[in-house]
């Protein structure tokens, strides 16, 4: 009987953990609330519980081109610098980086770098080239590790006059270790009630 109760408790805890996974959902940071006009300087904004901060180069608000508008673009227009923005949860906390939409006006054009960090240590780093011309490509992140800071850097090559970024997709699904703690807590609760 006791074994059956523990088995049931384990199943219930597992189901509760799956429920937690279903509650967490992806958030799209689409720069919807940045306000202002095309070409104004973009420094930072908060959206869906995340902070997006321009930390390197020059970023500007894009109301003439986006997926959909608004978006942000690097500058100065015609000769953009290497530019970086960072994403973190407002007030701290872990999240996963799923994808971002990027564009360039030359093919092959801009080189992108994604760096995910947790506690100051690099958890993942990947790079590639934007191959589309004046259209957004979605670049997915293959590493689903939880991080507390995402850095996206775009490095233009000769001839690139503009780089745009939009639709940063993130989520806050708990790590397996967190789910295990939830499951063990459920088992302990059932055992304590007995």
VMD Tcl script that draws the C-alpha trace (Angstrom):
set ca {
  {0.00 0.00 0.00}
  {2.78 2.42 0.97}
  {4.64 1.62 -2.26}
  {1.50 2.37 -4.30}
  {1.03 5.68 -2.50}
  {4.62 6.69 -3.23}
  {4.15 5.68 -6.84}
  {0.98 7.79 -7.07}
  {2.74 10.69 -5.37}
  {5.57 10.45 -7.89}
  {3.14 10.45 -10.80}
  {1.24 13.42 -9.35}
  {4.48 15.32 -8.82}
  {5.59 14.57 -12.36}
  {2.22 15.79 -13.68}
  {2.57 18.94 -11.58}
  {5.98 19.53 -13.13}
  {4.54 19.10 -16.62}
  {1.88 21.62 -15.60}
  {4.65 24.05 -14.68}
  {6.21 23.52 -18.10}
  {2.87 24.24 -19.76}
  {2.41 27.43 -17.72}
  {5.73 28.83 -18.93}
  {5.50 30.20 -22.42}
  {7.69 31.94 -24.91}
  {7.77 35.73 -24.83}
  {8.44 37.73 -27.98}
  {10.30 40.98 -27.39}
  {9.22 42.87 -30.50}
  {10.13 46.43 -29.43}
  {6.39 47.23 -29.48}
  {6.57 49.77 -26.67}
  {9.72 51.74 -27.55}
  {7.82 54.82 -28.77}
  {9.38 57.67 -30.70}
  {10.16 58.08 -34.37}
  {12.25 56.40 -37.03}
  {15.94 57.16 -36.61}
  {15.79 58.24 -32.95}
  {18.48 56.82 -30.68}
  {17.57 53.52 -29.01}
  {19.13 52.95 -25.58}
  {16.95 50.45 -23.75}
  {13.42 49.36 -22.90}
  {11.54 46.86 -20.76}
  {9.04 44.46 -22.31}
  {7.29 41.28 -21.10}
  {9.41 41.26 -17.92}
  {12.73 41.56 -19.77}
  {15.21 44.42 -20.18}
  {16.86 45.04 -23.55}
  {19.88 47.35 -23.38}
  {22.05 48.75 -26.19}
  {25.58 48.37 -24.80}
  {27.92 48.79 -27.79}
  {27.83 50.79 -31.02}
  {24.86 52.90 -32.08}
  {21.30 51.56 -32.17}
  {18.31 53.45 -33.54}
  {14.54 52.99 -33.63}
  {13.26 51.54 -36.89}
  {9.74 52.46 -37.97}
  {10.34 52.07 -41.73}
  {11.45 48.41 -41.60}
  {10.65 45.60 -39.17}
  {9.03 42.21 -38.77}
  {6.67 44.04 -38.21}
  {7.71 47.57 -37.18}
  {9.04 48.75 -34.86}
  {12.47 47.17 -34.71}
  {15.95 48.52 -34.04}
  {18.84 49.10 -36.44}
  {22.56 49.80 -36.21}
  {24.12 53.00 -37.39}
  {25.08 55.40 -38.48}
  {23.04 54.46 -41.55}
  {25.42 53.70 -44.42}
  {28.38 52.79 -42.23}
  {27.23 51.00 -39.06}
  {29.60 50.07 -36.26}
  {29.96 46.74 -34.50}
  {26.95 46.86 -32.18}
  {25.68 44.81 -29.24}
  {22.49 44.61 -27.24}
  {21.92 42.58 -24.09}
  {18.79 40.90 -22.74}
  {18.12 40.04 -19.09}
  {15.09 39.43 -16.92}
  {13.88 42.52 -15.09}
  {15.08 42.13 -11.50}
  {17.24 39.11 -12.40}
  {16.46 35.47 -12.98}
  {17.06 32.71 -15.48}
  {15.63 32.31 -18.97}
  {16.27 30.54 -22.27}
  {17.06 32.28 -25.54}
  {15.14 30.66 -28.40}
  {15.61 32.92 -31.46}
  {15.94 36.42 -32.91}
  {15.10 37.97 -36.30}
  {18.04 39.75 -37.99}
  {18.52 41.43 -41.36}
  {21.26 43.02 -43.44}
  {21.20 44.93 -46.71}
  {24.09 43.01 -48.31}
  {24.59 39.27 -48.97}
  {26.67 37.86 -47.45}
  {26.55 40.59 -44.93}
  {26.62 40.94 -41.23}
  {28.22 38.42 -38.91}
  {26.20 37.75 -35.75}
  {27.39 36.40 -32.40}
  {25.16 35.07 -29.61}
  {26.64 34.68 -26.13}
  {24.64 33.33 -23.20}
  {25.98 33.74 -19.67}
  {24.97 32.61 -16.22}
  {26.66 34.01 -13.13}
  {29.31 35.65 -15.33}
  {30.36 32.36 -16.98}
  {29.78 31.73 -20.67}
  {27.21 28.95 -21.15}
  {27.04 29.07 -24.95}
  {28.48 31.03 -27.83}
  {27.52 30.75 -31.50}
  {27.99 32.82 -34.63}
  {27.02 32.91 -38.27}
  {26.27 35.18 -41.22}
  {23.07 36.91 -42.25}
  {22.53 35.86 -45.86}
  {19.25 37.56 -46.74}
  {19.02 40.98 -48.36}
  {16.60 43.47 -46.84}
  {14.44 40.77 -45.31}
  {14.44 39.27 -41.84}
  {15.83 35.80 -41.15}
  {15.01 33.96 -37.93}
  {18.14 32.64 -36.23}
  {17.37 29.91 -33.70}
  {19.59 29.11 -30.75}
  {20.52 25.44 -30.56}
  {21.48 25.55 -26.87}
  {18.50 25.43 -24.49}
  {20.52 26.07 -21.31}
  {19.17 28.55 -18.79}
  {21.07 31.85 -18.74}
  {20.79 35.19 -16.95}
  {22.30 37.36 -19.70}
  {22.13 37.21 -23.49}
  {24.45 39.25 -25.67}
  {23.74 39.69 -29.40}
  {26.51 41.34 -31.45}
  {26.30 42.25 -35.13}
  {29.51 42.94 -37.08}
  {29.01 44.51 -40.52}
  {31.29 43.64 -43.42}
  {32.30 46.02 -46.22}
  {29.31 47.44 -48.03}
  {26.77 46.86 -45.28}
  {24.73 49.99 -44.68}
  {22.18 48.69 -42.23}
  {21.50 45.83 -39.79}
  {18.14 45.33 -38.08}
  {17.00 43.25 -35.12}
  {13.49 42.29 -34.05}
  {11.47 39.58 -32.28}
  {13.79 38.27 -29.59}
  {12.11 35.05 -28.38}
  {12.82 33.95 -24.79}
  {11.16 31.78 -22.16}
  {11.43 31.05 -18.47}
  {10.90 27.27 -18.35}
  {12.48 25.84 -15.17}
  {15.59 23.71 -15.47}
  {15.27 19.94 -14.88}
  {16.90 20.40 -11.44}
  {14.10 22.79 -10.47}
  {11.52 20.29 -11.70}
  {13.17 17.57 -9.62}
  {12.89 19.75 -6.51}
  {9.19 20.26 -7.26}
  {8.67 16.53 -7.71}
  {10.50 15.64 -4.50}
  {8.50 18.28 -2.66}
  {5.28 16.65 -3.88}
  {6.43 13.22 -2.71}
  {7.45 14.61 0.69}
  {4.07 16.32 1.06}
  {2.19 13.09 0.36}
  {4.41 11.13 2.75}
  {3.94 13.75 5.46}
  {0.15 13.58 5.11}
  {0.27 9.81 5.67}
}
mol new
graphics top color blue
foreach p $ca { graphics top sphere $p radius 0.5 }
foreach p [lrange $ca 0 end-1] q [lrange $ca 1 end] { graphics top cylinder $p $q radius 0.2 }
display resetview
